């Protein structure tokens, strides 16, 4: 009854095995000294996130009630 599922399952398994086999050869070994040099170069670069953030704007806490000031506030 479920024999119609066999061809897609077989094709899927063959495709997975083929992609796995091709992907193995594509990864090359990286020399540890070269990797350390690349890491050191990347760490020495200035990144946008290292800049000082702008000062935080202090906002009045909202209470949800509109209050009209009865007298002028001092600066």
N, C-alpha and C positions, 0 to 999 in steps of 0.2 A: 504494500500500500504506500509506503514512503520511499519506494525505489526511485522516484523522480528527484529525490534530494541527493542521491549518490553522486551524479556527475558534478553538481556545483561544489560539493564538499571535496571531491577529489581535485578539482581544478584549484580550489582555494588552498588546499594543502600543498600542491605542487608549486603554486605561486609563492607561498610562504617559504618553502624550502629554497626556491630559486633566489628570492630576494635576500634570504639569509646568507646563502653562499656568495652572492655578489658583494654583499656588504662587508664580508670578512676581509676581502683583499683590499678594500679601499682605505682601511685605517693603517697608517704607517706609524712606526715607532718614533717618538720624539726623544732626542737626547736630553737627559736631565739637566745638563749644563745650559743647553739652549733654552729649555723651559724656564730655568731660574733667571736667565738673562732677560727673557721676554717679560716675566713677572716683575722684575726690578724696573724695567723700562716703563711698564704700565703704572706701577706705583709712584714713580717719580713725576709723571705727568700731572698737570693741574686739571682737576675735574670741576665741572660747574657746581657740583654739590658742596664743594669745600669753601665757597665764598660765605661771608658772614650773612646771616639772614637779616632782613629788614626788621627794625624794631617793631615789637607787637603793639598794635593800636589798642589802647585800653578803652573799652566801651562801657557805658553805663549799664548796670544790670536792669533788665526789664522785669517789672513786677506784674505786668499785665493790666495795671491800673493807670489811667492818665491822671497825673497830678500836676496842677499848675503851681509853680513856685509863688509863694506869698510875698517874698522879698528878693531883692537882687542878690545873686551869688557873688562871692568874692573870687577874684582870679587867683 
